[in-house]
Amino acid sequence: MNWLNFSGNALLVSFVIYCVAFLVFVLSIAGKTWSNRDPEVHARKWGRAAYGLSVLGLVSQLLYFFTRWYGGGHIPTSNMFEFMTMLGMMIMIAFIIVYAIYRTPVLGVFALPVVVLIIAYAAVFPNEVQPLIPALQSYWLKIHVTTAAAGEAFFAVGFAAGLMYLIRTVNFQGKTASDRKEQRGVEFTLLIIFMLIAFIASVFTFNAAGYEAKFVKEQIMAKEDGTQQKVSQTVTYVLPPIVAPYQMTLESMDTFLGMDKPLFTAPSWMSGENAGRKFNTVIWTVLIGVLLYALLRLILRKPIGQAISPIMKGMDPEDLDEIGYRSIAIGYPIFTLGALIFAMIWAHKAWGRFWGWDPKEVWALIVWLFYAVFLHLRLSRGWQGKRSAWLAVIGFIVVMFTLVGVNLVIAGLHSYSGV
């Protein structure tokens, strides 16, 4: 049996099941308004069905994980494709644990899309099994990456609960300055989610279509013997180049919507090898994200948060607040062990130092400090309700920047891709 092909099919099956489970969770909530039966009975029935599908999807993803491990010869956490699929799996495990405790179907409406997005984001990267580089050939690969992902998974559930709390409690009809500030905050959070969707969808779509644009730069480099040689540097875009790399010449470009050349060139301070390409990706992410958000808001004819809020009416805000806090309280010590302590031990073994101020290390520390502040304010200052929910939402945005933005914007030892 070809275990790698089997693992790929198992991941695809789990992805489809997660999508179906999300739709069933939506039915369990939305059906309350049109069901002729007892609304609570309806919600429990469809909620159980959605939960069963979620467990089935997790089983399929576990099959993917262990068959890829067996077929590849090492734990599948060595590149961005493998790490992001494992993170999605960990979020599902965290969701299933939290759901088993609180039995809140609406949590699935917010948690399942996070899993689907993360697995879709993984599909952006090459999925071939790659041999481990020397620094990754250690049992600390299993320990560090899995525990760090598990901690982030519980942060994701805390984010879902925090966003649900805000949509449930923010007064979208209010006209006061405080109400308008909260409304704008919820809409901005949703806009960021749309930008993440736009990034995943655009890169995946153009990759699937085989789009390519190439830029070259030729330089005269001095050799050790004093002679000179001509060196060519090539940068390949997978998105249509709105911005060209600094001091590079267009070699070839597929036409897109009549555009056959870049609109402008990156500024001189973006002279790095991949800086122009990453800036181009950021531009596409913002443009498509804003467009998607604007189209949906135009269709709904109201703020998106206000349109979603009716499905939250049956939720107890205190339950949502408790779910968010408990999820983060569970995730924080796990993240501390995985992303900091185990990471530093492994860094010392691999690179001979505990800390090197690599961008991913710095942002992992920022995430850890942020959630430390969250727990301090929650336990010592009594920050509950909206303040706690806002921190849970902002915290996971920081986590996603660490996972996506650092790779997209900043180069470092932990960077796996530069789309």
N, C-alpha and C positions, 0 to 999 in steps of 0.2 A: 504493500500500500504506500502511495505517495502521501506521507503525513503532512507535508507543507501545503499541498493542494487541499487536503481535507480540512486543515486548520483555516485556510482562507475561506472555504465554503461555510464553515461553522461560524466564522465572524460575520459573514454576510447574512446568514440566517438570524443570528442574534440581533443584528442591526434592524432587520425587518420586523422582528418580534418586538423590539423596543418601540418602534414607530407605531405598531398596532396597539401595544399596551398603552401608549400615550393617548391614542384616540379613544380607547375604552375608558381611561381615567376621565377624559373630557366628557364622555357620555354619562359617567357616573355622577358628574356634577351638573352638567347642563340639563340632563334628563329630569332633574327634580322639577323643572318648570313646566314640562309637558306630560309627565307620566301621570296616568290615571290612578295608579296605585299609590300606596303610602310612599312619599318622597324619600324617607329615611331607609325604608326597605329597598327601594330602587337603588339608592346610593350604595348601600352595603353589598347588594348583589353584584352590581357592575364593578364596584371597588374590589371585591374578592376575585372577580374574573381578571381584572387588570393586574392585580398583585400576582395571580398565578402565572399570567403571561410574563410578567417581569422576572419571576423566578425561573421560568423556562428559558427566557432570553439569557439570563445569567448562566444557566447550565450550559447553553450552547457556547457562550463566550469562554467559559472555563475550559470547554473542550478545545476551543481554538488555542487558548493559552498553553495548555499542557501538551497538545500535539505539536504546536510550533516549537515548544521547548525541546520535545523529544526529537523532532525532525531536524531542528537547527543545531542541536548539540549544546545549547546554552540558554539560560533564561531569557525570554524575549523582552528585554528592557534596554537594549544597547543602542537604539536609535530613536528618532522622534516618532516614527510610525509605531514601534513597539511600546514606547513609553506612554503615548497618548491612548492607545487601545487599552493598556493596563490601567491607566488612570480612569478611563470610562468604566472598566470592570470594577475598580475599587469604589467608585461613586455608586454603582448599582448595589454593591454589597452594603455600603453605608446606608443607602436609601432603604433597602430591604430590612435592615436591622431597626432603623428608626420607625419605619412604617409598621413593623410588627409590634412595636411598643404603643404607638399613638393611633394607629388605624385611621389615618386622615387621607382620604382619596385625593383631595385637592393638592396634597404634597406631590403626588405623581405628575400632576399637570405642569408643575414647575421644575421638578427634578429630572424627569425623563428627557425633556428637551436639552438639558445640559449634557446628559450622556450621549444623546444622538449627535449633538454638535461636536463634541470632543472626538467621537469615533469618525465623524465626517472629516474633521480637521486632520486626523491621522491619515486619511486616504490621500491627502495632498502630498505626502512624502513617499519616497520609494519604499516598497514593501518587501524587497528582497532580503533574505537572511544574509547578513554580512559577518565575516570573521571578526572576532573581537580584537581590537587593538591591544597592545600590551597593558596599558593602564586599566583596561576593563577586565583583564583576566584575573579576577579575584572573587572570592566568595562574598566580599563586601558589596559587589554589584547587586546580589540578591537582597542583602539586608538593607542597604542604604536606599535603593530605588523603591522597593516595595513599601517600606515604612513611610518614606516621604510621600508617596502617592496615596497611601491610606490616610495620612493626616490631611492632605489636601482634599480627599474625597469627603471627609466629614465637614470641612470648611464649605464645600459645594452645597451640601445639604443645609448647612446654616445659612448660606446665601439664599437658597430657595425659600426657606422659612422666613428670612428677613424681608425679602421682596414681597412675599405673600402678606406679611404683616403690614407693610407700608400700603400696599394696594387696598387692603381691608380697612385701614384706619385713616388714611389721608382723606380729607374732605375735598372732593373734586368739585363740589358746588360752591365752596367757600370763596369769598372775594377779598379776605384780609391779606395783608402782606405775608403773614406767616403761612396761610393756606397756599398762596401762590408760589411761595418758595418751595414748599413741600411738593406741590404739583410739578414744578419744573425739575425738581430733583428726581422724581420717579420717571418722568419722561426722558431725562438725560440718561438714566440708567438703562432704560429700554432702548435708547438710541445706541448706546455702547454695545448692547446685545445684537442689535441689527448690524452694526459695523463688523462684529465678529462673524455673523452669518454671511455678510457680504465678502469678507476676506476668504472664508472657506469656499463659498460658492464660486467666486471669481477664479481663484487659483485652480480649483478642481475642474471647472468648466473649460478653461483655456488649456489646461494640461490634457484633458480628455480629447479636445479638438486638435491637439498637436501644434498649438500656436508657438511660434518662435521668432525672436528678433535677436540678431547678433551684432555686437559692437567690438571693434578691435582697436588696439593701440600698439604701435611699434616704438620700441625704445632701443637706444644704443647703450649697452652695458659693458663695463670694463671687466675683463677676465683677470685671474690671478697672475697670469704671465705678462700682463701689460697690454695685451691685444684687446680689441673690441669685437663684440658680436651683437647682431640684431636679435632682439627678443620681442615676440608678439604676445600680447595679453588679450584674451577674449572674455567677454561677459555676455551671457545668454539670458534674455528675458523670457518669461513664460506668460507675461501680461503685455498687452500693447504698450509700447513705450511713450507715455505722455512726456516723460523727462528722460533725456539721454545722459549717460555717464559723463562726468567731467573729462574733457580733453580726449574723448574717444570718437572714432569714426564709425558710422553705420555701415555694416557689411551686407546684411540682408535683413529683410523684415516682411512678414506676412501682412497683407493689407487688412485693415479692420475698419469697417464703416467709412471707407474712403480715405482713411488716414494711412499714409504711406511713409511718413517720417515723424520723428518726435516733435512736440510742440515747443519745447525749450530744453536747455541744457542745465544740468545740476550746477549749483554754485561751487566755487573753488574750495570751500571748506568741506565739501562732500567729495573729496578726491580719492577716497579709499576705493579698493577694488570693487566692492559690492555696494557702496553707499548709494550710488544712483539707482541701482536696481531696487534696493530696499525702499528708497524714497518713492519710487514709482509705485511700489506695492501699497505703501501707506496712502498715496493719493487715490488709487483705485478703491481701497478699502473705505475711505471716508466718502468718496463720491457715491459709490453704490449703496453704502449703508444709509446715507442721508436720503437717497432716492427711494429706497425701500420703505424707510420710515415715513417719508412724506406721502408716498402712494397709499400706504395703509391708513394713515391718518385722514387722507382725503376721502377714501372709501368709507371709513367709519364716521366721518364728519364730526369727530370729537377726539380729544386726547386718548391715546391708546390705553393708558392706565385707567382712565374713566370708563372706557368700554369694557375692560376686564373686570373691574371692581364688583359688578353684580354677582359674579359667580362665587365671590368670597363672603357674601352676606351671612351664610350659615356657619362660618368659621368663628370659633372663639379666639379673640386676639391673644388672650393669655396662653392658650395652648400653642399658638404659633410662636409666641415669645419664648416659651419654654423649650420648644423643639429647636429653635435657633441656638439658644444658649447651650443646651445639652450637647448638641452636635459639635459645637466649637470646643466645648469643655473636653469632649472625648478626643477630638482631633488634635488639640494643641500638644499634649504630651507625646503623642505618636509622631507628630511632625517634628517636635524638638529632638527626639531620638534619631529619626531618619534623616532629616534635612540638615541638622547641625552636628550632633555628636557623632553619629556613624559616618557622616560625610567627612568630618575632620579627621577621623581615624583613617579612613580610606585615602584621603588626600595625602596624609603623612606617609602612608605605605607606597602610594603611586608616585608622588612628586617630591617627597622628602620635606614637606611642610604641612602644618595644620591649616593654615589660612593664607590665601594669596590675593585677596581682593579681586578675584575674577568677577565679572558682572553678575553671573548667576549666583555666585556665593553671596555677593552683596545684597541682591534682591531677596534671596532666601532669608538673610538676616533681617531685612526690612519687614518681610512677611511675619517672621517670628516676633519681632518687636511690636508690630501692629496688633497682633492677637494677644500679646502680653498686656498691652494697654487696654484692649477690649475687656479681658478678664479682670484686670485691676479696677477699671471703672465700674464694671458690673458688680463685683463683689464688695469693693470698698466704698464706692461712691453711690451705689444704688442706681446706676444707669440701667433702666429697663425700658420696655416699650419702644417708642420710636427711635430714641437715641441709640439703643442697643441694636435695633434693626438696621439703622443706617450704617453703623460700624460693621455689621455682618456683611452688608452689601458691598461697601467700599473695600473691605478686606479681601473679598474674593475677586474683585476687580484687580487688586494688586497681585493676587495669586495668578490670575490669567495673564497679566502683563509679564510676570516672571516667566510663565511658560511660553507665551506667544510673542510678546513685545520685545523681550530681551533678545530672542533669537532673530527677530525681524529687524531690530534697530541696532543692536550692539553685538559686536563680535567678541568671542571669548572661548575659553577651553571647553565650555559646556554647549557651545552653539553647534547645532546639528544641521541647520539649513539656513539658506539666505534667499528665500523666494522673493 
